[in-house]
Amino acid sequence: MFRNLIFDWSGTLCDDMALTIEATNYVLKQYNRAPLDRCAFRNEFQLPYPDYYAVKIPEAKLEDLENYYRYAFDHSTTGVTLIPHAKEFVQFCRARGIRCFILTSMDPKAFSEQATQLGMYDYFEHIHSGIHNKEHYIATLMQQHGLDPQQTAFIGDMQHDIRAAHCAGITGIGVLTGYNNPTQLAEAAPELTVPDLSALRKLMATAPAPAEAADTIHLNKLELLCCIGVPEEERATPQRLTANITLTPPCSFTAMAEDIARTIDYHSLSLRLEALAQEQPTVLLETLAHKLATCCVQEFGAISATVELHKYILPQLASTAVRTTVCAQG
């Protein structure tokens, strides 16, 4: 369905509404405005927030508003939590090789703290935080990461998110877990509205995979020594195997930006697979192939690994071979 997903944060992946209302009411108090309860806040708050405050407190300077808000945010004891199904959804995206990004108005420091605390930071290829006006910025994001509009969607809980998607010519997906109520969100005309991310996951799980293949890394004819075979006498002496390995790295080649930490160190991987093959005798070639593929995913961060393992034991055959694929699981 999509190869690229851009996520809003607050109300889409993270439930910080109570904290946001508390900080907003602190700002309002500084200007002698009445506090908002949850219902009133949802009914009137809109992004971009400078436009909201320009109407709500026209005499206030944006810098002062941000300082008051940040003070209240930093000194609050109100906690934040993940919205149900959020982590399962980004894990699903990782397993499918879908590139994931964040586009949020949240302060970069606050976002980093929340996302790290909630165990979500590493699921995203790039974080775009502190963005006041998503409608103006999203074209920059699309260009920076080389995203195809036809294969990209923006998932958010507010009208501003859907309008930003439309500004970029991409699909706008509304989720009903956050700041806008269903009537408000419908006014922005999202192409798709779901009650939560579990519903979106079900839709995407049944959709055909994108036609464009993901970038892959190939290790060809890696030589392994292994005590392997069904008869005990065959396992008594190490024999030579070769492995052809195809890996889907954790992000696209373009997104790696010459950073080795974003790809798979295939030298280290080769040494690890050689050692793994020698760890203990193995009866079946199939068992070893699965063990090697699992290592690529679990220890080296591959989204998927296909291992084709060749054994040279029968004189009438060039080789016997098995092939298996292991994918990262959510």
C-alpha positions as CSV (number, residue, x, y, z in Angstrom):
1,M,0.0,0.0,0.0
2,F,2.7,2.5,1.0
3,R,6.5,2.4,1.0
4,N,6.8,5.6,3.1
5,L,4.9,6.8,6.1
6,I,5.2,10.2,7.9
7,F,3.8,10.3,11.4
8,D,2.5,13.1,13.6
9,W,3.5,12.4,17.2
10,S,1.0,13.8,19.7
11,G,-2.4,12.2,19.5
12,T,-1.2,9.8,16.8
13,L,1.5,7.8,18.5
14,C,1.8,9.4,22.0
15,D,-1.0,10.4,24.4
16,D,0.2,13.6,25.9
17,M,-3.1,15.5,25.8
18,A,-3.4,15.9,29.6
19,L,0.1,17.4,29.7
20,T,-0.7,19.7,26.7
21,I,-3.9,20.9,28.3
22,E,-2.1,21.6,31.6
23,A,0.7,23.5,29.8
24,T,-1.8,25.4,27.7
25,N,-3.8,26.4,30.7
26,Y,-0.7,27.7,32.4
27,V,-0.1,29.9,29.3
28,L,-3.7,31.2,29.4
29,K,-3.4,32.0,33.1
30,Q,-0.5,34.3,32.4
31,Y,-2.8,36.4,30.3
32,N,-5.9,36.2,32.5
33,R,-7.7,33.8,30.2
34,A,-10.1,31.2,31.5
35,P,-8.7,27.6,31.6
36,L,-10.0,24.9,29.2
37,D,-11.4,21.5,30.1
38,R,-10.7,18.6,27.8
39,C,-13.8,19.0,25.8
40,A,-13.3,22.8,25.2
41,F,-9.7,22.2,24.4
42,R,-10.5,19.6,21.7
43,N,-13.2,21.8,20.3
44,E,-11.1,24.9,19.8
45,F,-7.4,24.1,19.7
46,Q,-5.8,24.1,16.2
47,L,-2.5,23.9,14.5
48,P,-0.3,25.7,13.6
49,Y,-0.4,26.9,17.2
50,P,1.0,30.4,16.5
51,D,-2.3,31.0,14.6
52,Y,-4.3,29.6,17.5
53,Y,-2.7,31.9,20.0
54,A,-2.9,34.9,17.6
55,V,-6.7,34.6,18.0
56,K,-6.8,33.5,21.6
57,I,-4.2,35.9,23.0
58,P,-3.5,38.5,20.3
59,E,-1.4,40.7,22.5
60,A,1.1,38.0,23.3
61,K,4.5,37.6,21.7
62,L,5.2,34.1,20.3
63,E,8.5,34.0,22.2
64,D,6.8,34.6,25.5
65,L,4.1,32.1,24.8
66,E,6.7,29.4,24.0
67,N,8.7,30.2,27.1
68,Y,5.6,29.9,29.3
69,Y,4.5,26.7,27.6
70,R,8.0,25.2,27.9
71,Y,8.2,26.1,31.6
72,A,4.9,24.4,32.4
73,F,5.8,21.4,30.2
74,D,9.2,20.9,31.9
75,H,7.9,21.3,35.4
76,S,4.8,19.1,35.1
77,T,4.5,15.8,36.8
78,T,1.8,14.7,34.4
79,G,2.9,11.6,32.5
80,V,2.6,10.6,28.8
81,T,1.9,7.1,27.4
82,L,1.9,5.4,24.1
83,I,-1.4,5.3,22.3
84,P,-2.6,1.7,22.2
85,H,-1.3,-0.2,19.1
86,A,1.3,2.5,18.3
87,K,4.4,0.4,19.0
88,E,2.9,-2.7,17.3
89,F,2.2,-0.6,14.2
90,V,5.8,0.8,13.8
91,Q,7.1,-2.7,14.4
92,F,4.8,-3.9,11.6
93,C,6.2,-1.1,9.4
94,R,9.8,-2.1,10.2
95,A,9.1,-5.8,9.3
96,R,7.5,-4.7,6.0
97,G,10.5,-2.5,5.1
98,I,8.4,0.7,5.2
99,R,10.4,3.9,5.7
100,C,9.0,5.9,8.7
101,F,9.5,9.6,9.6
102,I,8.2,12.0,12.2
103,L,6.9,15.4,11.5
104,T,5.8,17.2,14.6
105,S,5.5,20.7,16.1
106,M,6.8,19.4,19.4
107,D,10.0,20.9,20.7
108,P,12.9,18.8,19.6
109,K,14.3,18.2,23.1
110,A,10.9,17.3,24.5
111,F,10.2,14.9,21.6
112,S,13.6,13.2,22.0
113,E,13.0,12.7,25.7
114,Q,9.5,11.3,25.2
115,A,10.3,9.1,22.3
116,T,13.4,7.7,24.0
117,Q,11.5,7.1,27.3
118,L,8.7,5.3,25.4
119,G,11.1,3.2,23.4
120,M,10.0,4.6,20.0
121,Y,12.9,6.8,18.9
122,D,14.8,4.2,16.9
123,Y,11.9,3.2,14.7
124,F,12.2,6.4,12.6
125,E,14.6,7.0,9.8
126,H,14.6,10.8,10.5
127,I,12.9,13.1,13.0
128,H,11.5,16.5,11.9
129,S,10.5,18.2,15.1
130,G,9.8,21.8,16.2
131,I,8.0,22.4,12.9
132,H,5.4,25.1,13.5
133,N,3.8,24.9,10.0
134,K,3.7,21.4,8.6
135,E,1.9,22.6,5.4
136,H,4.9,24.8,4.5
137,Y,7.5,22.3,5.6
138,I,6.4,19.0,4.2
139,A,7.6,19.6,0.7
140,T,11.1,20.1,2.1
141,L,10.8,16.7,3.9
142,M,9.6,15.0,0.8
143,Q,12.5,16.4,-1.3
144,Q,15.1,15.7,1.4
145,H,14.3,12.0,1.6
146,G,13.4,11.5,-2.1
147,L,9.9,10.3,-1.3
148,D,7.5,9.4,-4.1
149,P,4.1,11.1,-3.4
150,Q,2.3,8.1,-4.9
151,Q,3.9,5.8,-2.3
152,T,3.7,8.1,0.7
153,A,1.1,8.9,3.4
154,F,1.0,11.2,6.3
155,I,-0.8,9.8,9.4
156,G,-2.2,12.4,11.9
157,D,-5.0,13.2,14.3
158,M,-5.6,16.9,13.3
159,Q,-6.8,18.9,10.4
160,H,-3.4,20.5,10.0
161,D,-1.8,17.0,9.4
162,I,-4.3,16.2,6.7
163,R,-3.9,19.6,5.0
164,A,-0.1,19.2,5.1
165,A,-0.5,15.8,3.3
166,H,-2.6,17.5,0.6
167,C,-0.1,20.2,0.2
168,A,2.5,17.6,-0.6
169,G,0.2,15.6,-2.9
170,I,0.2,12.6,-0.7
171,T,-2.4,10.5,1.1
172,G,-3.8,11.9,4.3
173,I,-4.8,9.3,6.9
174,G,-6.7,10.5,9.9
175,V,-6.7,8.6,13.2
176,L,-9.4,9.2,15.8
177,T,-7.1,8.8,18.9
178,G,-6.1,12.4,19.4
179,Y,-6.8,16.0,19.5
180,N,-9.5,16.5,16.8
181,N,-12.9,14.9,17.2
182,P,-14.3,13.0,14.2
183,T,-16.4,15.9,12.9
184,Q,-13.3,18.2,12.9
185,L,-11.1,15.7,11.3
186,A,-13.6,15.0,8.5
187,E,-13.7,18.7,7.6
188,A,-10.1,18.3,6.3
189,A,-11.2,15.4,4.0
190,P,-8.7,12.7,4.7
191,E,-8.5,10.0,2.1
192,L,-8.8,7.4,4.9
193,T,-9.9,7.7,8.5
194,V,-9.4,4.9,11.0
195,P,-10.4,4.5,14.6
196,D,-6.8,3.6,15.6
197,L,-3.6,2.2,14.2
198,S,-4.6,-1.4,14.7
199,A,-7.3,-0.9,12.1
200,L,-4.8,0.6,9.7
201,R,-2.4,-2.3,10.3
202,K,-5.1,-4.7,9.3
203,L,-5.8,-2.8,6.1
204,M,-2.1,-2.6,5.2
205,A,-1.5,-6.3,6.0
206,T,-4.0,-7.4,3.4
207,A,-2.8,-4.9,0.8
208,P,-0.4,-6.0,-1.9
209,A,3.2,-5.1,-1.3
210,P,4.6,-2.1,-3.3
211,A,5.8,-3.0,-6.7
212,E,9.2,-1.3,-6.3
213,A,11.8,-3.6,-4.7
214,A,13.6,-2.5,-1.6
215,D,17.4,-1.9,-1.7
216,T,19.3,-5.1,-0.9
217,I,22.8,-6.2,0.1
218,H,24.2,-9.5,-1.3
219,L,26.9,-11.7,0.1
220,N,27.8,-14.2,-2.6
221,K,29.5,-17.6,-2.1
222,L,30.5,-17.0,1.5
223,E,32.6,-20.1,2.5
224,L,31.8,-21.8,5.7
225,L,33.3,-24.8,7.5
226,C,30.7,-26.9,9.4
227,C,30.4,-30.4,10.9
228,I,27.1,-31.2,9.3
229,G,25.2,-34.3,8.1
230,V,22.6,-36.9,9.1
231,P,25.1,-39.8,9.7
232,E,27.3,-39.3,12.7
233,E,30.4,-40.2,10.7
234,E,29.7,-37.4,8.3
235,R,29.5,-34.9,11.1
236,A,32.9,-36.0,12.4
237,T,34.8,-34.0,9.9
238,P,34.2,-30.4,8.9
239,Q,33.1,-29.9,5.3
240,R,33.0,-26.8,3.1
241,L,29.6,-25.1,2.5
242,T,28.9,-21.9,0.6
243,A,26.2,-19.4,1.4
244,N,24.5,-16.8,-0.8
245,I,22.9,-14.2,1.4
246,T,20.4,-11.4,0.5
247,L,19.8,-8.7,3.1
248,T,17.3,-5.9,3.3
249,P,19.0,-3.2,5.3
250,P,17.2,-1.1,8.0
251,C,16.9,1.9,5.7
252,S,17.3,2.7,2.0
253,F,20.7,3.4,0.4
254,T,19.7,7.0,-0.1
255,A,18.8,7.5,3.5
256,M,22.2,6.0,4.6
257,A,23.9,9.2,3.6
258,E,27.4,7.6,3.7
259,D,26.9,6.6,7.4
260,I,28.0,3.1,8.1
261,A,26.0,2.9,11.3
262,R,22.9,3.0,9.1
263,T,23.8,-0.1,7.0
264,I,24.9,-3.6,7.8
265,D,28.6,-4.2,8.4
266,Y,29.0,-7.2,6.1
267,H,32.6,-7.9,7.1
268,S,31.5,-8.3,10.8
269,L,28.5,-10.3,9.6
270,S,30.6,-12.6,7.5
271,L,32.9,-13.3,10.5
272,R,29.9,-13.9,12.8
273,L,28.3,-16.4,10.3
274,E,31.6,-18.3,9.9
275,A,31.8,-18.6,13.7
276,L,28.2,-19.6,14.0
277,A,28.5,-22.4,11.5
278,Q,31.4,-23.9,13.5
279,E,29.7,-23.6,16.9
280,Q,28.3,-27.1,17.1
281,P,27.6,-30.0,14.8
282,T,24.3,-29.7,12.8
283,V,22.2,-32.5,11.4
284,L,20.2,-30.7,8.7
285,L,21.2,-28.1,6.2
286,E,17.8,-26.5,6.7
287,T,18.5,-25.9,10.4
288,L,21.8,-24.1,9.7
289,A,20.3,-22.0,7.0
290,H,17.5,-20.8,9.4
291,K,20.1,-20.1,12.1
292,L,22.2,-18.0,9.8
293,A,19.2,-16.0,8.5
294,T,18.0,-15.4,12.1
295,C,21.4,-14.1,13.1
296,C,21.3,-11.6,10.2
297,V,18.0,-10.2,11.5
298,Q,18.3,-10.4,15.2
299,E,22.0,-9.5,15.6
300,F,22.7,-7.2,12.6
301,G,19.3,-5.4,12.2
302,A,18.4,-6.7,8.7
303,I,14.7,-6.2,7.9
304,S,14.8,-9.5,6.1
305,A,17.5,-12.1,5.3
306,T,17.4,-14.8,2.7
307,V,20.1,-17.5,3.0
308,E,20.7,-20.0,0.2
309,L,23.1,-22.7,1.6
310,H,25.0,-25.1,-0.7
311,K,26.5,-28.4,0.3
312,Y,28.9,-30.4,-1.8
313,I,28.4,-34.0,-0.7
314,L,26.9,-36.0,-3.6
315,P,29.3,-36.7,-6.5
316,Q,26.5,-36.8,-9.1
317,L,25.4,-33.3,-8.2
318,A,27.1,-29.9,-8.4
319,S,25.6,-29.1,-5.0
320,T,22.5,-29.6,-2.9
321,A,20.9,-26.4,-1.6
322,V,18.2,-25.0,0.7
323,R,16.9,-21.5,0.9
324,T,15.1,-19.7,3.7
325,T,13.9,-16.2,4.5
326,V,13.6,-14.7,8.0
327,C,11.9,-11.3,8.5
328,A,12.0,-9.0,11.5
329,Q,9.0,-9.6,13.7
330,G,6.8,-7.0,15.4
